[in-house]
Structures are given as structure tokens and as C-alpha cells.
Amino acid sequence: MPVASVDPANTSRRCIRCGHIDKKNRPRQDRFACLDCGFVEHADIVGSINIAHRAAENYRAQSTVPSAA
Ligand SMILES: [Zn+2]
């Protein structure tokens, strides 16, 4: 199973539909509501999808296995 490290910055604030990033996209701890496009979802689901997308991008960007330096 491949493992990718992910920078978690903005993963809970970024809209998975339009990409808009705003801390006001999180009106409550458990709720995501995009101010730009109106997309609404549970905040944990949005965060996990953003992390998964970012991990996939990182994994594709790595042409070789990183060294343990
Ligand atoms: Zn949006």
C-alpha cells in the first residue's frame, strides 16, 4: 500500500467543487458551506476528500521512492 505525506493546510477550508478557499467556508466545526458556489457537505468529508486529492497529486509527482534522508 503506497503512503504519501500531505500538507494539511487549507484541506478543511477548500471547496471540493470550485476550489474556493476561505475560513468562512466553515460556519460550524462539522459543516462546510462554500461561500462562492454554495456547495454544502459535512466538514470531515470535505477535508478527507481534499487530503485524498492532494495525496494522489503528490504520489503522481514522485517519480521515484523518496530517500529516508
Ligand atoms: Zn465552491
N, CA, C, O and the ligand as a Tripos MOL2 file, in Angstrom:
@<TRIPOS>MOLECULE
protein
  277   275    70     0     0
PROTEIN
NO_CHARGES

@<TRIPOS>ATOM
      1 N           0.8370   -1.1950    0.0000 N.3       1 MET1
      2 CA          0.0000    0.0000    0.0000 C.3       1 MET1
      3 C           0.8780    1.2530    0.0000 C.2       1 MET1
      4 O           1.7180    1.4200    0.8840 O.2       1 MET1
      5 N           0.6900    2.1280   -0.9810 N.am      2 PRO2
      6 CA          1.5050    3.3570   -1.0160 C.3       2 PRO2
      7 C           1.0760    4.3410    0.0620 C.2       2 PRO2
      8 O          -0.1030    4.4500    0.4000 O.2       2 PRO2
      9 N           2.0440    5.0400    0.5810 N.am      3 VAL3
     10 CA          1.7650    6.0650    1.5920 C.3       3 VAL3
     11 C           2.3270    7.3860    1.0870 C.2       3 VAL3
     12 O           3.4590    7.4380    0.6060 O.2       3 VAL3
     13 N           1.5470    8.4440    1.1930 N.am      4 ALA4
     14 CA          2.0040    9.7580    0.7640 C.3       4 ALA4
     15 C           1.8150   10.7440    1.9000 C.2       4 ALA4
     16 O           0.7790   10.7550    2.5640 O.2       4 ALA4
     17 N           2.8260   11.5740    2.1160 N.am      5 SER5
     18 CA          2.6680   12.6270    3.1140 C.3       5 SER5
     19 C           1.9530   13.8090    2.4770 C.2       5 SER5
     20 O           2.1540   14.1090    1.3000 O.2       5 SER5
     21 N           1.1230   14.4730    3.2610 N.am      6 VAL6
     22 CA          0.2820   15.5380    2.7310 C.3       6 VAL6
     23 C           0.3380   16.7380    3.6630 C.2       6 VAL6
     24 O           0.2070   16.6050    4.8800 O.2       6 VAL6
     25 N           0.5330   17.9080    3.0740 N.am      7 ASP7
     26 CA          0.4340   19.1430    3.8410 C.3       7 ASP7
     27 C          -1.0530   19.4310    4.0880 C.2       7 ASP7
     28 O          -1.8010   19.6470    3.1350 O.2       7 ASP7
     29 N          -1.4850   19.4360    5.3410 N.am      8 PRO8
     30 CA         -2.9210   19.5710    5.6070 C.3       8 PRO8
     31 C          -3.4490   20.9980    5.5120 C.2       8 PRO8
     32 O          -4.6360   21.2280    5.7470 O.2       8 PRO8
     33 N          -2.5940   21.9630    5.1710 N.am      9 ALA9
     34 CA         -3.0460   23.3560    5.1440 C.3       9 ALA9
     35 C          -4.2440   23.5380    4.2190 C.2       9 ALA9
     36 O          -4.2140   23.1130    3.0640 O.2       9 ALA9
     37 N          -5.2690   24.1540    4.7190 N.am     10 ASN10
     38 CA         -6.4720   24.5220    3.9560 C.3      10 ASN10
     39 C          -7.3330   23.3410    3.5210 C.2      10 ASN10
     40 O          -8.3180   23.5390    2.8100 O.2      10 ASN10
     41 N          -6.9940   22.1250    3.9250 N.am     11 THR11
     42 CA         -7.8080   20.9980    3.4510 C.3      11 THR11
     43 C          -9.2310   21.0570    3.9850 C.2      11 THR11
     44 O         -10.1500   20.5230    3.3640 O.2      11 THR11
     45 N          -9.4190   21.7010    5.1270 N.am     12 SER12
     46 CA        -10.7810   21.7800    5.6700 C.3      12 SER12
     47 C         -11.4890   23.0620    5.2440 C.2      12 SER12
     48 O         -12.6360   23.3040    5.6200 O.2      12 SER12
     49 N         -10.7950   23.8790    4.4580 N.am     13 ARG13
     50 CA        -11.3760   25.1670    4.0480 C.3      13 ARG13
     51 C         -11.5850   25.2560    2.5440 C.2      13 ARG13
     52 O         -12.2330   26.1820    2.0560 O.2      13 ARG13
     53 N         -11.0360   24.2890    1.8040 N.am     14 ARG14
     54 CA        -11.0880   24.3690    0.3480 C.3      14 ARG14
     55 C         -12.3200   23.6550   -0.1860 C.2      14 ARG14
     56 O         -12.6000   22.5150    0.1850 O.2      14 ARG14
     57 N         -13.0540   24.3360   -1.0610 N.am     15 CYS15
     58 CA        -14.2420   23.7380   -1.6770 C.3      15 CYS15
     59 C         -13.8190   22.6750   -2.6870 C.2      15 CYS15
     60 O         -12.9840   22.9310   -3.5550 O.2      15 CYS15
     61 N         -14.4040   21.4730   -2.5680 N.am     16 ILE16
     62 CA        -14.0340   20.3960   -3.4850 C.3      16 ILE16
     63 C         -14.7340   20.5560   -4.8300 C.2      16 ILE16
     64 O         -14.3980   19.8390   -5.7730 O.2      16 ILE16
     65 N         -15.6870   21.4610   -4.9520 N.am     17 ARG17
     66 CA        -16.3580   21.6770   -6.2280 C.3      17 ARG17
     67 C         -15.7050   22.7930   -7.0360 C.2      17 ARG17
     68 O         -15.4600   22.6290   -8.2310 O.2      17 ARG17
     69 N         -15.4190   23.9410   -6.3890 N.am     18 CYS18
     70 CA        -14.9050   25.0800   -7.1510 C.3      18 CYS18
     71 C         -13.4820   25.4870   -6.7470 C.2      18 CYS18
     72 O         -12.8550   26.2910   -7.4370 O.2      18 CYS18
     73 N         -12.9620   24.9360   -5.6260 N.am     19 GLY19
     74 CA        -11.6010   25.2590   -5.2180 C.3      19 GLY19
     75 C         -11.4780   26.5130   -4.3760 C.2      19 GLY19
     76 O         -10.3720   26.8860   -3.9850 O.2      19 GLY19
     77 N         -12.5850   27.1670   -4.0910 N.am     20 HIS20
     78 CA        -12.5450   28.3790   -3.2830 C.3      20 HIS20
     79 C         -12.0530   28.0560   -1.8690 C.2      20 HIS20
     80 O         -12.5420   27.1190   -1.2380 O.2      20 HIS20
     81 N         -11.0800   28.8400   -1.3710 N.am     21 ILE21
     82 CA        -10.5480   28.6390   -0.0270 C.3      21 ILE21
     83 C         -10.8870   29.8460    0.8250 C.2      21 ILE21
     84 O         -10.5060   30.9720    0.5050 O.2      21 ILE21
     85 N         -11.6040   29.6070    1.9090 N.am     22 ASP22
     86 CA        -11.9540   30.6830    2.8340 C.3      22 ASP22
     87 C         -12.2970   30.0540    4.1710 C.2      22 ASP22
     88 O         -13.0480   29.0810    4.2340 O.2      22 ASP22
     89 N         -11.7410   30.6150    5.2460 N.am     23 LYS23
     90 CA        -12.0790   30.0400    6.5540 C.3      23 LYS23
     91 C         -13.5670   30.2160    6.8520 C.2      23 LYS23
     92 O         -14.1200   29.4970    7.6840 O.2      23 LYS23
     93 N         -14.2110   31.1570    6.1870 N.am     24 LYS24
     94 CA        -15.6520   31.3390    6.3930 C.3      24 LYS24
     95 C         -16.4720   30.2520    5.6930 C.2      24 LYS24
     96 O         -17.6890   30.1800    5.8630 O.2      24 LYS24
     97 N         -15.7950   29.4050    4.9030 N.am     25 ASN25
     98 CA        -16.4780   28.2410    4.3490 C.3      25 ASN25
     99 C         -16.8820   27.2420    5.4430 C.2      25 ASN25
    100 O         -17.6110   26.2820    5.1950 O.2      25 ASN25
    101 N         -16.3890   27.4960    6.6480 N.am     26 ARG26
    102 CA        -16.6940   26.6000    7.7760 C.3      26 ARG26
    103 C         -17.5200   27.3510    8.8110 C.2      26 ARG26
    104 O         -16.9680   27.8380    9.7970 O.2      26 ARG26
    105 N         -18.8380   27.4570    8.6070 N.am     27 PRO27
    106 CA        -19.6660   28.1910    9.5760 C.3      27 PRO27
    107 C         -19.7320   27.4960   10.9260 C.2      27 PRO27
    108 O         -19.9260   28.1400   11.9570 O.2      27 PRO27
    109 N         -19.5680   26.1630   10.9130 N.am     28 ARG28
    110 CA        -19.5120   25.3870   12.1580 C.3      28 ARG28
    111 C         -18.3970   24.3640   12.0360 C.2      28 ARG28
    112 O         -17.8990   24.0890   10.9440 O.2      28 ARG28
    113 N         -18.0100   23.8000   13.1910 N.am     29 GLN29
    114 CA        -16.9450   22.8020   13.2230 C.3      29 GLN29
    115 C         -17.2330   21.6260   12.2790 C.2      29 GLN29
    116 O         -16.3250   21.1100   11.6280 O.2      29 GLN29
    117 N         -18.5060   21.2090   12.2130 N.am     30 ASP30
    118 CA        -18.8340   19.9860   11.4760 C.3      30 ASP30
    119 C         -19.4570   20.2810   10.1110 C.2      30 ASP30
    120 O         -19.9280   19.3620    9.4400 O.2      30 ASP30
    121 N         -19.4670   21.5410    9.6930 N.am     31 ARG31
    122 CA        -20.1920   21.8820    8.4770 C.3      31 ARG31
    123 C         -19.2990   22.6470    7.5030 C.2      31 ARG31
    124 O         -18.5760   23.5640    7.8940 O.2      31 ARG31
    125 N         -19.3590   22.2600    6.2330 N.am     32 PHE32
    126 CA        -18.7050   23.0200    5.1780 C.3      32 PHE32
    127 C         -19.7880   23.6160    4.2830 C.2      32 PHE32
    128 O         -20.6900   22.9050    3.8420 O.2      32 PHE32
    129 N         -19.7040   24.9050    4.0180 N.am     33 ALA33
    130 CA        -20.6490   25.5550    3.1170 C.3      33 ALA33
    131 C         -19.8770   26.6010    2.3150 C.2      33 ALA33
    132 O         -19.4840   27.6340    2.8580 O.2      33 ALA33
    133 N         -19.6580   26.3350    1.0180 N.am     34 CYS34
    134 CA        -18.8470   27.2280    0.2010 C.3      34 CYS34
    135 C         -19.5400   28.5630   -0.0200 C.2      34 CYS34
    136 O         -20.6950   28.6140   -0.4430 O.2      34 CYS34
    137 N         -18.8180   29.6500    0.2730 N.am     35 LEU35
    138 CA        -19.3780   30.9870    0.0760 C.3      35 LEU35
    139 C         -19.4530   31.3370   -1.4040 C.2      35 LEU35
    140 O         -20.2200   32.2150   -1.7990 O.2      35 LEU35
    141 N         -18.6620   30.6580   -2.2180 N.am     36 ASP36
    142 CA        -18.5710   31.0200   -3.6320 C.3      36 ASP36
    143 C         -19.6210   30.2980   -4.4730 C.2      36 ASP36
    144 O         -20.3460   30.9320   -5.2390 O.2      36 ASP36
    145 N         -19.7060   28.9630   -4.3320 N.am     37 CYS37
    146 CA        -20.6150   28.2090   -5.2110 C.3      37 CYS37
    147 C         -21.7900   27.5870   -4.4630 C.2      37 CYS37
    148 O         -22.7000   27.0440   -5.0900 O.2      37 CYS37
    149 N         -21.7830   27.6580   -3.1290 N.am     38 GLY38
    150 CA        -22.9270   27.1620   -2.3820 C.3      38 GLY38
    151 C         -22.8940   25.6850   -2.0500 C.2      38 GLY38
    152 O         -23.8450   25.1560   -1.4730 O.2      38 GLY38
    153 N         -21.8000   25.0050   -2.4110 N.am     39 PHE39
    154 CA        -21.6710   23.5840   -2.1190 C.3      39 PHE39
    155 C         -21.6850   23.3520   -0.6090 C.2      39 PHE39
    156 O         -20.9940   24.0420    0.1410 O.2      39 PHE39
    157 N         -22.4910   22.3610   -0.1660 N.am     40 VAL40
    158 CA        -22.6090   22.0720    1.2610 C.3      40 VAL40
    159 C         -22.3390   20.5950    1.5000 C.2      40 VAL40
    160 O         -22.8610   19.7330    0.7930 O.2      40 VAL40
    161 N         -21.5080   20.3110    2.5140 N.am     41 GLU41
    162 CA        -21.1950   18.9150    2.8640 C.3      41 GLU41
    163 C         -20.6760   18.8930    4.2960 C.2      41 GLU41
    164 O         -20.3230   19.9290    4.8590 O.2      41 GLU41
    165 N         -20.6370   17.7010    4.8730 N.am     42 HIS42
    166 CA        -20.0340   17.5690    6.2000 C.3      42 HIS42
    167 C         -18.5480   17.9420    6.1160 C.2      42 HIS42
    168 O         -17.8500   17.5290    5.1910 O.2      42 HIS42
    169 N         -18.0790   18.7160    7.0790 N.am     43 ALA43
    170 CA        -16.7110   19.2400    7.0190 C.3      43 ALA43
    171 C         -15.6670   18.1250    6.9750 C.2      43 ALA43
    172 O         -14.6540   18.2590    6.2880 O.2      43 ALA43
    173 N         -15.8980   17.0360    7.6900 N.am     44 ASP44
    174 CA        -14.9170   15.9470    7.7080 C.3      44 ASP44
    175 C         -14.8120   15.2740    6.3420 C.2      44 ASP44
    176 O         -13.7320   14.8340    5.9470 O.2      44 ASP44
    177 N         -15.9170   15.1950    5.6290 N.am     45 ILE45
    178 CA        -15.9070   14.5880    4.2950 C.3      45 ILE45
    179 C         -15.1310   15.4780    3.3300 C.2      45 ILE45
    180 O         -14.3150   14.9890    2.5480 O.2      45 ILE45
    181 N         -15.3850   16.7810    3.3850 N.am     46 VAL46
    182 CA        -14.6590   17.7140    2.5230 C.3      46 VAL46
    183 C         -13.1600   17.6530    2.8120 C.2      46 VAL46
    184 O         -12.3430   17.6160    1.8920 O.2      46 VAL46
    185 N         -12.8070   17.6430    4.1010 N.am     47 GLY47
    186 CA        -11.3980   17.5880    4.4670 C.3      47 GLY47
    187 C         -10.7280   16.3200    3.9700 C.2      47 GLY47
    188 O          -9.6110   16.3650    3.4540 O.2      47 GLY47
    189 N         -11.4100   15.1820    4.1240 N.am     48 SER48
    190 CA        -10.7960   13.9140    3.7200 C.3      48 SER48
    191 C         -10.6650   13.8240    2.2010 C.2      48 SER48
    192 O          -9.6900   13.2640    1.6990 O.2      48 SER48
    193 N         -11.6260   14.3630    1.4700 N.am     49 ILE49
    194 CA        -11.5410   14.3530    0.0010 C.3      49 ILE49
    195 C         -10.3980   15.2520   -0.4560 C.2      49 ILE49
    196 O          -9.6570   14.8980   -1.3740 O.2      49 ILE49
    197 N         -10.2520   16.4140    0.1800 N.am     50 ASN50
    198 CA         -9.1370   17.2970   -0.1680 C.3      50 ASN50
    199 C          -7.7920   16.6310    0.1060 C.2      50 ASN50
    200 O          -6.8630   16.7480   -0.6930 O.2      50 ASN50
    201 N          -7.6920   15.9320    1.2400 N.am     51 ILE51
    202 CA         -6.4380   15.2420    1.5730 C.3      51 ILE51
    203 C          -6.1670   14.1320    0.5640 C.2      51 ILE51
    204 O          -5.0300   13.9470    0.1300 O.2      51 ILE51
    205 N          -7.2070   13.3950    0.1910 N.am     52 ALA52
    206 CA         -7.0290   12.3120   -0.7770 C.3      52 ALA52
    207 C          -6.5770   12.8530   -2.1280 C.2      52 ALA52
    208 O          -5.6930   12.2780   -2.7640 O.2      52 ALA52
    209 N          -7.1790   13.9560   -2.5690 N.am     53 HIS53
    210 CA         -6.7700   14.5670   -3.8310 C.3      53 HIS53
    211 C          -5.3060   14.9910   -3.7790 C.2      53 HIS53
    212 O          -4.5400   14.7600   -4.7140 O.2      53 HIS53
    213 N          -4.9390   15.6190   -2.6630 N.am     54 ARG54
    214 CA         -3.5790   16.1310   -2.5310 C.3      54 ARG54
    215 C          -2.5820   14.9750   -2.4740 C.2      54 ARG54
    216 O          -1.5010   15.0530   -3.0580 O.2      54 ARG54
    217 N          -2.9480   13.9060   -1.7710 N.am     55 ALA55
    218 CA         -2.0740   12.7390   -1.6930 C.3      55 ALA55
    219 C          -1.8720   12.1340   -3.0800 C.2      55 ALA55
    220 O          -0.7580   11.7400   -3.4260 O.2      55 ALA55
    221 N          -2.9320   12.0580   -3.8710 N.am     56 ALA56
    222 CA         -2.8280   11.4970   -5.2160 C.3      56 ALA56
    223 C          -1.9200   12.3570   -6.0840 C.2      56 ALA56
    224 O          -1.1230   11.8340   -6.8640 O.2      56 ALA56
    225 N          -2.0380   13.6840   -5.9480 N.am     57 GLU57
    226 CA         -1.1740   14.5840   -6.7100 C.3      57 GLU57
    227 C           0.2770   14.4000   -6.3020 C.2      57 GLU57
    228 O           1.1650   14.3460   -7.1530 O.2      57 GLU57
    229 N           0.5180   14.3040   -4.9980 N.am     58 ASN58
    230 CA          1.8800   14.1160   -4.5120 C.3      58 ASN58
    231 C           2.4530   12.7960   -4.9990 C.2      58 ASN58
    232 O           3.6180   12.7170   -5.3890 O.2      58 ASN58
    233 N           1.6200   11.7560   -4.9730 N.am     59 TYR59
    234 CA          2.0970   10.4300   -5.3480 C.3      59 TYR59
    235 C           2.4840   10.4030   -6.8260 C.2      59 TYR59
    236 O           3.5110    9.8300   -7.1920 O.2      59 TYR59
    237 N           1.6670   11.0190   -7.6680 N.am     60 ARG60
    238 CA          1.9710   11.0750   -9.0980 C.3      60 ARG60
    239 C           3.2180   11.9050   -9.3610 C.2      60 ARG60
    240 O           3.9670   11.6300  -10.2990 O.2      60 ARG60
    241 N           3.4410   12.9250   -8.5290 N.am     61 ALA61
    242 CA          4.5800   13.8220   -8.7360 C.3      61 ALA61
    243 C           5.9010   13.1640   -8.3770 C.2      61 ALA61
    244 O           6.9630   13.6340   -8.7840 O.2      61 ALA61
    245 N           5.8390   12.0740   -7.6120 N.am     62 GLN62
    246 CA          7.0620   11.4010   -7.1840 C.3      62 GLN62
    247 C           7.4170   10.3200   -8.1990 C.2      62 GLN62
    248 O           6.7510    9.2870   -8.2750 O.2      62 GLN62
    249 N           8.4690   10.5620   -8.9770 N.am     63 SER63
    250 CA          8.8610    9.5770   -9.9900 C.3      63 SER63
    251 C           9.6420    8.4320   -9.3680 C.2      63 SER63
    252 O           9.7110    7.3400   -9.9320 O.2      63 SER63
    253 N          10.2290    8.6820   -8.2070 N.am     64 THR64
    254 CA         10.9680    7.6310   -7.5090 C.3      64 THR64
    255 C          10.5640    7.6370   -6.0320 C.2      64 THR64
    256 O          10.0100    8.6120   -5.5250 O.2      64 THR64
    257 N          10.8520    6.5460   -5.3740 N.am     65 VAL65
    258 CA         10.5650    6.4790   -3.9380 C.3      65 VAL65
    259 C          11.4970    7.4280   -3.2080 C.2      65 VAL65
    260 O          12.7120    7.3590   -3.4000 O.2      65 VAL65
    261 N          10.9630    8.3120   -2.3790 N.am     66 PRO66
    262 CA         11.8330    9.2600   -1.6790 C.3      66 PRO66
    263 C          12.8030    8.5530   -0.7510 C.2      66 PRO66
    264 O          12.4630    7.5400   -0.1400 O.2      66 PRO66
    265 N          14.0130    9.0890   -0.6460 N.am     67 SER67
    266 CA         15.0010    8.5040    0.2420 C.3      67 SER67
    267 C          14.6550    8.8460    1.6880 C.2      67 SER67
    268 O          13.8790    9.7640    1.9550 O.2      67 SER67
    269 N          15.2310    8.1100    2.5940 N.am     68 ALA68
    270 CA         14.9510    8.3110    4.0230 C.3      68 ALA68
    271 C          15.9140    9.3150    4.6250 C.2      68 ALA68
    272 O          16.2790    9.2030    5.7950 O.2      68 ALA68
    273 N          16.3240   10.2840    3.8470 N.am     69 ALA69
    274 CA         17.3320   11.2540    4.3090 C.3      69 ALA69
    275 C          16.8100   12.0860    5.4740 C.2      69 ALA69
    276 O          17.5230   12.9480    5.9860 O.2      69 ALA69
    277 ZN        -17.3370   26.1660   -4.0060 Zn       70 ZN70
@<TRIPOS>BOND
     1     1     2 1
     2     2     3 1
     3     3     4 2
     4     3     5 am
     5     5     6 1
     6     6     7 1
     7     7     8 2
     8     7     9 am
     9     9    10 1
    10    10    11 1
    11    11    12 2
    12    11    13 am
    13    13    14 1
    14    14    15 1
    15    15    16 2
    16    15    17 am
    17    17    18 1
    18    18    19 1
    19    19    20 2
    20    19    21 am
    21    21    22 1
    22    22    23 1
    23    23    24 2
    24    23    25 am
    25    25    26 1
    26    26    27 1
    27    27    28 2
    28    27    29 am
    29    29    30 1
    30    30    31 1
    31    31    32 2
    32    31    33 am
    33    33    34 1
    34    34    35 1
    35    35    36 2
    36    35    37 am
    37    37    38 1
    38    38    39 1
    39    39    40 2
    40    39    41 am
    41    41    42 1
    42    42    43 1
    43    43    44 2
    44    43    45 am
    45    45    46 1
    46    46    47 1
    47    47    48 2
    48    47    49 am
    49    49    50 1
    50    50    51 1
    51    51    52 2
    52    51    53 am
    53    53    54 1
    54    54    55 1
    55    55    56 2
    56    55    57 am
    57    57    58 1
    58    58    59 1
    59    59    60 2
    60    59    61 am
    61    61    62 1
    62    62    63 1
    63    63    64 2
    64    63    65 am
    65    65    66 1
    66    66    67 1
    67    67    68 2
    68    67    69 am
    69    69    70 1
    70    70    71 1
    71    71    72 2
    72    71    73 am
    73    73    74 1
    74    74    75 1
    75    75    76 2
    76    75    77 am
    77    77    78 1
    78    78    79 1
    79    79    80 2
    80    79    81 am
    81    81    82 1
    82    82    83 1
    83    83    84 2
    84    83    85 am
    85    85    86 1
    86    86    87 1
    87    87    88 2
    88    87    89 am
    89    89    90 1
    90    90    91 1
    91    91    92 2
    92    91    93 am
    93    93    94 1
    94    94    95 1
    95    95    96 2
    96    95    97 am
    97    97    98 1
    98    98    99 1
    99    99   100 2
   100    99   101 am
   101   101   102 1
   102   102   103 1
   103   103   104 2
   104   103   105 am
   105   105   106 1
   106   106   107 1
   107   107   108 2
   108   107   109 am
   109   109   110 1
   110   110   111 1
   111   111   112 2
   112   111   113 am
   113   113   114 1
   114   114   115 1
   115   115   116 2
   116   115   117 am
   117   117   118 1
   118   118   119 1
   119   119   120 2
   120   119   121 am
   121   121   122 1
   122   122   123 1
   123   123   124 2
   124   123   125 am
   125   125   126 1
   126   126   127 1
   127   127   128 2
   128   127   129 am
   129   129   130 1
   130   130   131 1
   131   131   132 2
   132   131   133 am
   133   133   134 1
   134   134   135 1
   135   135   136 2
   136   135   137 am
   137   137   138 1
   138   138   139 1
   139   139   140 2
   140   139   141 am
   141   141   142 1
   142   142   143 1
   143   143   144 2
   144   143   145 am
   145   145   146 1
   146   146   147 1
   147   147   148 2
   148   147   149 am
   149   149   150 1
   150   150   151 1
   151   151   152 2
   152   151   153 am
   153   153   154 1
   154   154   155 1
   155   155   156 2
   156   155   157 am
   157   157   158 1
   158   158   159 1
   159   159   160 2
   160   159   161 am
   161   161   162 1
   162   162   163 1
   163   163   164 2
   164   163   165 am
   165   165   166 1
   166   166   167 1
   167   167   168 2
   168   167   169 am
   169   169   170 1
   170   170   171 1
   171   171   172 2
   172   171   173 am
   173   173   174 1
   174   174   175 1
   175   175   176 2
   176   175   177 am
   177   177   178 1
   178   178   179 1
   179   179   180 2
   180   179   181 am
   181   181   182 1
   182   182   183 1
   183   183   184 2
   184   183   185 am
   185   185   186 1
   186   186   187 1
   187   187   188 2
   188   187   189 am
   189   189   190 1
   190   190   191 1
   191   191   192 2
   192   191   193 am
   193   193   194 1
   194   194   195 1
   195   195   196 2
   196   195   197 am
   197   197   198 1
   198   198   199 1
   199   199   200 2
   200   199   201 am
   201   201   202 1
   202   202   203 1
   203   203   204 2
   204   203   205 am
   205   205   206 1
   206   206   207 1
   207   207   208 2
   208   207   209 am
   209   209   210 1
   210   210   211 1
   211   211   212 2
   212   211   213 am
   213   213   214 1
   214   214   215 1
   215   215   216 2
   216   215   217 am
   217   217   218 1
   218   218   219 1
   219   219   220 2
   220   219   221 am
   221   221   222 1
   222   222   223 1
   223   223   224 2
   224   223   225 am
   225   225   226 1
   226   226   227 1
   227   227   228 2
   228   227   229 am
   229   229   230 1
   230   230   231 1
   231   231   232 2
   232   231   233 am
   233   233   234 1
   234   234   235 1
   235   235   236 2
   236   235   237 am
   237   237   238 1
   238   238   239 1
   239   239   240 2
   240   239   241 am
   241   241   242 1
   242   242   243 1
   243   243   244 2
   244   243   245 am
   245   245   246 1
   246   246   247 1
   247   247   248 2
   248   247   249 am
   249   249   250 1
   250   250   251 1
   251   251   252 2
   252   251   253 am
   253   253   254 1
   254   254   255 1
   255   255   256 2
   256   255   257 am
   257   257   258 1
   258   258   259 1
   259   259   260 2
   260   259   261 am
   261   261   262 1
   262   262   263 1
   263   263   264 2
   264   263   265 am
   265   265   266 1
   266   266   267 1
   267   267   268 2
   268   267   269 am
   269   269   270 1
   270   270   271 1
   271   271   272 2
   272   271   273 am
   273   273   274 1
   274   274   275 1
   275   275   276 2
@<TRIPOS>SUBSTRUCTURE
     1 MET1         2 RESIDUE 1 A MET
     2 PRO2         6 RESIDUE 1 A PRO
     3 VAL3        10 RESIDUE 1 A VAL
     4 ALA4        14 RESIDUE 1 A ALA
     5 SER5        18 RESIDUE 1 A SER
     6 VAL6        22 RESIDUE 1 A VAL
     7 ASP7        26 RESIDUE 1 A ASP
     8 PRO8        30 RESIDUE 1 A PRO
     9 ALA9        34 RESIDUE 1 A ALA
    10 ASN10       38 RESIDUE 1 A ASN
    11 THR11       42 RESIDUE 1 A THR
    12 SER12       46 RESIDUE 1 A SER
    13 ARG13       50 RESIDUE 1 A ARG
    14 ARG14       54 RESIDUE 1 A ARG
    15 CYS15       58 RESIDUE 1 A CYS
    16 ILE16       62 RESIDUE 1 A ILE
    17 ARG17       66 RESIDUE 1 A ARG
    18 CYS18       70 RESIDUE 1 A CYS
    19 GLY19       74 RESIDUE 1 A GLY
    20 HIS20       78 RESIDUE 1 A HIS
    21 ILE21       82 RESIDUE 1 A ILE
    22 ASP22       86 RESIDUE 1 A ASP
    23 LYS23       90 RESIDUE 1 A LYS
    24 LYS24       94 RESIDUE 1 A LYS
    25 ASN25       98 RESIDUE 1 A ASN
    26 ARG26      102 RESIDUE 1 A ARG
    27 PRO27      106 RESIDUE 1 A PRO
    28 ARG28      110 RESIDUE 1 A ARG
    29 GLN29      114 RESIDUE 1 A GLN
    30 ASP30      118 RESIDUE 1 A ASP
    31 ARG31      122 RESIDUE 1 A ARG
    32 PHE32      126 RESIDUE 1 A PHE
    33 ALA33      130 RESIDUE 1 A ALA
    34 CYS34      134 RESIDUE 1 A CYS
    35 LEU35      138 RESIDUE 1 A LEU
    36 ASP36      142 RESIDUE 1 A ASP
    37 CYS37      146 RESIDUE 1 A CYS
    38 GLY38      150 RESIDUE 1 A GLY
    39 PHE39      154 RESIDUE 1 A PHE
    40 VAL40      158 RESIDUE 1 A VAL
    41 GLU41      162 RESIDUE 1 A GLU
    42 HIS42      166 RESIDUE 1 A HIS
    43 ALA43      170 RESIDUE 1 A ALA
    44 ASP44      174 RESIDUE 1 A ASP
    45 ILE45      178 RESIDUE 1 A ILE
    46 VAL46      182 RESIDUE 1 A VAL
    47 GLY47      186 RESIDUE 1 A GLY
    48 SER48      190 RESIDUE 1 A SER
    49 ILE49      194 RESIDUE 1 A ILE
    50 ASN50      198 RESIDUE 1 A ASN
    51 ILE51      202 RESIDUE 1 A ILE
    52 ALA52      206 RESIDUE 1 A ALA
    53 HIS53      210 RESIDUE 1 A HIS
    54 ARG54      214 RESIDUE 1 A ARG
    55 ALA55      218 RESIDUE 1 A ALA
    56 ALA56      222 RESIDUE 1 A ALA
    57 GLU57      226 RESIDUE 1 A GLU
    58 ASN58      230 RESIDUE 1 A ASN
    59 TYR59      234 RESIDUE 1 A TYR
    60 ARG60      238 RESIDUE 1 A ARG
    61 ALA61      242 RESIDUE 1 A ALA
    62 GLN62      246 RESIDUE 1 A GLN
    63 SER63      250 RESIDUE 1 A SER
    64 THR64      254 RESIDUE 1 A THR
    65 VAL65      258 RESIDUE 1 A VAL
    66 PRO66      262 RESIDUE 1 A PRO
    67 SER67      266 RESIDUE 1 A SER
    68 ALA68      270 RESIDUE 1 A ALA
    69 ALA69      274 RESIDUE 1 A ALA
    70 ZN70       277 GROUP 0 **** ****
